[in-house]
């Protein structure tokens, strides 16, 4: 079983999620669904709804609420992307113009706010307090994670623990919420609910960690990403943290200088800075070390599922965890 087979198996359910997702953008203000169509037509694998569908299936639930909550989770994810792109000044996402580059920051910030509010309203209508708590907690932590990351811009003293806290909040908690909601919809023990939550959190951490690795390996043509974008924005991710841990004193000074200079660097200086960092990465095997850390966390994620009997649904979640390490396109 591979990821493409899992998506194919759940294609009918994901189509229902897509229909519900369009409803989340429904508004009397015509510009909101217009921007919604731009966002939804820009791609995205609907990974988070799939985690919810798989978790619900593992928990024995196959009702309509899966699609409703799957769309809510995806809408919250899209709201966070709208705000992230504005904060980062990103002009491209998934190879297409970002919403704010087309409609402006003011409008798109408010569309993101609308998505958060409408998602929570639709969740309330389902009248499940435990699920509402999971969603509201995730939104709260996501916001905290973004603020914490902004506070740490160009801060070369960021530790691995601080980095993991940031990406747990930014990315991990929403996938954790998706898995938790799937479990809460079904009929499983409290221990199993927590196990799926932990699985989602750790898998989400690895998704973000590997995204940060790809920032130094990918290119815009293949992933809609600009090589070295995080470095240019002063974001301290795990490869840089590991490099600072093992570099010689004079090299640490060089790295710190590069990090501090990102805000005012010219395109030529950015290219030179990136080349210097990539050379140091190669010298100290930093990317390989970061990948190994991600592999260890995936193993922890899969270990959390040991409270479930072996079955196709559990196997599918295991495959999804491994997929976090295998994205190259």
Secondary structure as a PSIPRED ss2 file (coil, helix, strand):
# PSIPRED VFORMAT (PSIPRED V4.0)

   1 X C   1.000  0.000  0.000
   2 X C   1.000  0.000  0.000
   3 X H   0.000  1.000  0.000
   4 X H   0.000  1.000  0.000
   5 X H   0.000  1.000  0.000
   6 X H   0.000  1.000  0.000
   7 X H   0.000  1.000  0.000
   8 X H   0.000  1.000  0.000
   9 X H   0.000  1.000  0.000
  10 X C   1.000  0.000  0.000
  11 X H   0.000  1.000  0.000
  12 X H   0.000  1.000  0.000
  13 X H   0.000  1.000  0.000
  14 X H   0.000  1.000  0.000
  15 X H   0.000  1.000  0.000
  16 X H   0.000  1.000  0.000
  17 X H   0.000  1.000  0.000
  18 X H   0.000  1.000  0.000
  19 X H   0.000  1.000  0.000
  20 X H   0.000  1.000  0.000
  21 X H   0.000  1.000  0.000
  22 X H   0.000  1.000  0.000
  23 X H   0.000  1.000  0.000
  24 X H   0.000  1.000  0.000
  25 X C   1.000  0.000  0.000
  26 X C   1.000  0.000  0.000
  27 X C   1.000  0.000  0.000
  28 X C   1.000  0.000  0.000
  29 X C   1.000  0.000  0.000
  30 X H   0.000  1.000  0.000
  31 X H   0.000  1.000  0.000
  32 X H   0.000  1.000  0.000
  33 X H   0.000  1.000  0.000
  34 X H   0.000  1.000  0.000
  35 X H   0.000  1.000  0.000
  36 X H   0.000  1.000  0.000
  37 X H   0.000  1.000  0.000
  38 X H   0.000  1.000  0.000
  39 X H   0.000  1.000  0.000
  40 X H   0.000  1.000  0.000
  41 X C   1.000  0.000  0.000
  42 X C   1.000  0.000  0.000
  43 X C   1.000  0.000  0.000
  44 X C   1.000  0.000  0.000
  45 X C   1.000  0.000  0.000
  46 X C   1.000  0.000  0.000
  47 X H   0.000  1.000  0.000
  48 X H   0.000  1.000  0.000
  49 X H   0.000  1.000  0.000
  50 X H   0.000  1.000  0.000
  51 X H   0.000  1.000  0.000
  52 X H   0.000  1.000  0.000
  53 X H   0.000  1.000  0.000
  54 X H   0.000  1.000  0.000
  55 X H   0.000  1.000  0.000
  56 X H   0.000  1.000  0.000
  57 X H   0.000  1.000  0.000
  58 X H   0.000  1.000  0.000
  59 X C   1.000  0.000  0.000
  60 X C   1.000  0.000  0.000
  61 X C   1.000  0.000  0.000
  62 X C   1.000  0.000  0.000
  63 X C   1.000  0.000  0.000
  64 X C   1.000  0.000  0.000
  65 X H   0.000  1.000  0.000
  66 X H   0.000  1.000  0.000
  67 X H   0.000  1.000  0.000
  68 X H   0.000  1.000  0.000
  69 X H   0.000  1.000  0.000
  70 X H   0.000  1.000  0.000
  71 X H   0.000  1.000  0.000
  72 X H   0.000  1.000  0.000
  73 X H   0.000  1.000  0.000
  74 X H   0.000  1.000  0.000
  75 X H   0.000  1.000  0.000
  76 X H   0.000  1.000  0.000
  77 X H   0.000  1.000  0.000
  78 X H   0.000  1.000  0.000
  79 X H   0.000  1.000  0.000
  80 X H   0.000  1.000  0.000
  81 X H   0.000  1.000  0.000
  82 X H   0.000  1.000  0.000
  83 X H   0.000  1.000  0.000
  84 X H   0.000  1.000  0.000
  85 X H   0.000  1.000  0.000
  86 X H   0.000  1.000  0.000
  87 X H   0.000  1.000  0.000
  88 X H   0.000  1.000  0.000
  89 X C   1.000  0.000  0.000
  90 X C   1.000  0.000  0.000
  91 X C   1.000  0.000  0.000
  92 X E   0.000  0.000  1.000
  93 X E   0.000  0.000  1.000
  94 X C   1.000  0.000  0.000
  95 X C   1.000  0.000  0.000
  96 X E   0.000  0.000  1.000
  97 X E   0.000  0.000  1.000
  98 X C   1.000  0.000  0.000
  99 X H   0.000  1.000  0.000
 100 X H   0.000  1.000  0.000
 101 X H   0.000  1.000  0.000
 102 X H   0.000  1.000  0.000
 103 X H   0.000  1.000  0.000
 104 X C   1.000  0.000  0.000
 105 X H   0.000  1.000  0.000
 106 X H   0.000  1.000  0.000
 107 X H   0.000  1.000  0.000
 108 X H   0.000  1.000  0.000
 109 X H   0.000  1.000  0.000
 110 X H   0.000  1.000  0.000
 111 X H   0.000  1.000  0.000
 112 X H   0.000  1.000  0.000
 113 X H   0.000  1.000  0.000
 114 X H   0.000  1.000  0.000
 115 X H   0.000  1.000  0.000
 116 X H   0.000  1.000  0.000
 117 X H   0.000  1.000  0.000
 118 X H   0.000  1.000  0.000
 119 X H   0.000  1.000  0.000
 120 X H   0.000  1.000  0.000
 121 X H   0.000  1.000  0.000
 122 X H   0.000  1.000  0.000
 123 X H   0.000  1.000  0.000
 124 X H   0.000  1.000  0.000
 125 X H   0.000  1.000  0.000
 126 X C   1.000  0.000  0.000
 127 X C   1.000  0.000  0.000
 128 X C   1.000  0.000  0.000
 129 X H   0.000  1.000  0.000
 130 X H   0.000  1.000  0.000
 131 X H   0.000  1.000  0.000
 132 X H   0.000  1.000  0.000
 133 X H   0.000  1.000  0.000
 134 X H   0.000  1.000  0.000
 135 X H   0.000  1.000  0.000
 136 X H   0.000  1.000  0.000
 137 X H   0.000  1.000  0.000
 138 X H   0.000  1.000  0.000
 139 X H   0.000  1.000  0.000
 140 X H   0.000  1.000  0.000
 141 X H   0.000  1.000  0.000
 142 X H   0.000  1.000  0.000
 143 X H   0.000  1.000  0.000
 144 X H   0.000  1.000  0.000
 145 X H   0.000  1.000  0.000
 146 X H   0.000  1.000  0.000
 147 X H   0.000  1.000  0.000
 148 X H   0.000  1.000  0.000
 149 X H   0.000  1.000  0.000
 150 X H   0.000  1.000  0.000
 151 X H   0.000  1.000  0.000
 152 X C   1.000  0.000  0.000
 153 X C   1.000  0.000  0.000
 154 X C   1.000  0.000  0.000
 155 X C   1.000  0.000  0.000
 156 X C   1.000  0.000  0.000
 157 X C   1.000  0.000  0.000
 158 X C   1.000  0.000  0.000
 159 X C   1.000  0.000  0.000
 160 X H   0.000  1.000  0.000
 161 X H   0.000  1.000  0.000
 162 X H   0.000  1.000  0.000
 163 X H   0.000  1.000  0.000
 164 X H   0.000  1.000  0.000
 165 X H   0.000  1.000  0.000
 166 X H   0.000  1.000  0.000
 167 X H   0.000  1.000  0.000
 168 X H   0.000  1.000  0.000
 169 X H   0.000  1.000  0.000
 170 X H   0.000  1.000  0.000
 171 X H   0.000  1.000  0.000
 172 X H   0.000  1.000  0.000
 173 X H   0.000  1.000  0.000
 174 X H   0.000  1.000  0.000
 175 X H   0.000  1.000  0.000
 176 X H   0.000  1.000  0.000
 177 X H   0.000  1.000  0.000
 178 X H   0.000  1.000  0.000
 179 X H   0.000  1.000  0.000
 180 X H   0.000  1.000  0.000
 181 X H   0.000  1.000  0.000
 182 X H   0.000  1.000  0.000
 183 X H   0.000  1.000  0.000
 184 X H   0.000  1.000  0.000
 185 X H   0.000  1.000  0.000
 186 X C   1.000  0.000  0.000
 187 X C   1.000  0.000  0.000
 188 X C   1.000  0.000  0.000
 189 X C   1.000  0.000  0.000
 190 X H   0.000  1.000  0.000
 191 X H   0.000  1.000  0.000
 192 X H   0.000  1.000  0.000
 193 X H   0.000  1.000  0.000
 194 X H   0.000  1.000  0.000
 195 X H   0.000  1.000  0.000
 196 X H   0.000  1.000  0.000
 197 X H   0.000  1.000  0.000
 198 X H   0.000  1.000  0.000
 199 X H   0.000  1.000  0.000
 200 X H   0.000  1.000  0.000
 201 X H   0.000  1.000  0.000
 202 X H   0.000  1.000  0.000
 203 X H   0.000  1.000  0.000
 204 X H   0.000  1.000  0.000
 205 X H   0.000  1.000  0.000
 206 X H   0.000  1.000  0.000
 207 X H   0.000  1.000  0.000
 208 X H   0.000  1.000  0.000
 209 X H   0.000  1.000  0.000
 210 X H   0.000  1.000  0.000
 211 X H   0.000  1.000  0.000
 212 X H   0.000  1.000  0.000
 213 X H   0.000  1.000  0.000
 214 X H   0.000  1.000  0.000
 215 X C   1.000  0.000  0.000
 216 X C   1.000  0.000  0.000
 217 X C   1.000  0.000  0.000
 218 X C   1.000  0.000  0.000
 219 X C   1.000  0.000  0.000
 220 X H   0.000  1.000  0.000
 221 X H   0.000  1.000  0.000
 222 X H   0.000  1.000  0.000
 223 X H   0.000  1.000  0.000
 224 X C   1.000  0.000  0.000
 225 X C   1.000  0.000  0.000
 226 X C   1.000  0.000  0.000
 227 X C   1.000  0.000  0.000
 228 X C   1.000  0.000  0.000
 229 X H   0.000  1.000  0.000
 230 X H   0.000  1.000  0.000
 231 X H   0.000  1.000  0.000
 232 X H   0.000  1.000  0.000
 233 X C   1.000  0.000  0.000
 234 X C   1.000  0.000  0.000
 235 X C   1.000  0.000  0.000
 236 X C   1.000  0.000  0.000
 237 X C   1.000  0.000  0.000
 238 X H   0.000  1.000  0.000
 239 X H   0.000  1.000  0.000
 240 X H   0.000  1.000  0.000
 241 X H   0.000  1.000  0.000
 242 X H   0.000  1.000  0.000
 243 X H   0.000  1.000  0.000
 244 X H   0.000  1.000  0.000
 245 X H   0.000  1.000  0.000
 246 X H   0.000  1.000  0.000
 247 X C   1.000  0.000  0.000
 248 X C   1.000  0.000  0.000
 249 X H   0.000  1.000  0.000
 250 X H   0.000  1.000  0.000
 251 X H   0.000  1.000  0.000
 252 X H   0.000  1.000  0.000
 253 X H   0.000  1.000  0.000
 254 X H   0.000  1.000  0.000
 255 X H   0.000  1.000  0.000
 256 X H   0.000  1.000  0.000
 257 X H   0.000  1.000  0.000
 258 X H   0.000  1.000  0.000
 259 X H   0.000  1.000  0.000
 260 X H   0.000  1.000  0.000
 261 X C   1.000  0.000  0.000
 262 X H   0.000  1.000  0.000
 263 X H   0.000  1.000  0.000
 264 X H   0.000  1.000  0.000
 265 X C   1.000  0.000  0.000
 266 X C   1.000  0.000  0.000
 267 X H   0.000  1.000  0.000
 268 X H   0.000  1.000  0.000
 269 X H   0.000  1.000  0.000
 270 X H   0.000  1.000  0.000
 271 X H   0.000  1.000  0.000
 272 X H   0.000  1.000  0.000
 273 X H   0.000  1.000  0.000
 274 X H   0.000  1.000  0.000
 275 X H   0.000  1.000  0.000
 276 X H   0.000  1.000  0.000
 277 X H   0.000  1.000  0.000
 278 X H   0.000  1.000  0.000
 279 X H   0.000  1.000  0.000
 280 X H   0.000  1.000  0.000
 281 X H   0.000  1.000  0.000
 282 X H   0.000  1.000  0.000
 283 X H   0.000  1.000  0.000
 284 X H   0.000  1.000  0.000
 285 X C   1.000  0.000  0.000
 286 X H   0.000  1.000  0.000
 287 X H   0.000  1.000  0.000
 288 X H   0.000  1.000  0.000
 289 X H   0.000  1.000  0.000
 290 X H   0.000  1.000  0.000
 291 X H   0.000  1.000  0.000
 292 X H   0.000  1.000  0.000
 293 X H   0.000  1.000  0.000
 294 X H   0.000  1.000  0.000
 295 X H   0.000  1.000  0.000
 296 X H   0.000  1.000  0.000
 297 X H   0.000  1.000  0.000
 298 X H   0.000  1.000  0.000
 299 X H   0.000  1.000  0.000
 300 X H   0.000  1.000  0.000
 301 X H   0.000  1.000  0.000
 302 X H   0.000  1.000  0.000
 303 X H   0.000  1.000  0.000
 304 X H   0.000  1.000  0.000
 305 X H   0.000  1.000  0.000
 306 X H   0.000  1.000  0.000
 307 X H   0.000  1.000  0.000
 308 X C   1.000  0.000  0.000
 309 X C   1.000  0.000  0.000
 310 X C   1.000  0.000  0.000
 311 X C   1.000  0.000  0.000
 312 X H   0.000  1.000  0.000
 313 X H   0.000  1.000  0.000
 314 X H   0.000  1.000  0.000
 315 X H   0.000  1.000  0.000
 316 X H   0.000  1.000  0.000
 317 X H   0.000  1.000  0.000
 318 X H   0.000  1.000  0.000
 319 X H   0.000  1.000  0.000
 320 X H   0.000  1.000  0.000
 321 X H   0.000  1.000  0.000
 322 X H   0.000  1.000  0.000
 323 X H   0.000  1.000  0.000
 324 X C   1.000  0.000  0.000
 325 X C   1.000  0.000  0.000
 326 X C   1.000  0.000  0.000
 327 X C   1.000  0.000  0.000
 328 X C   1.000  0.000  0.000
 329 X C   1.000  0.000  0.000
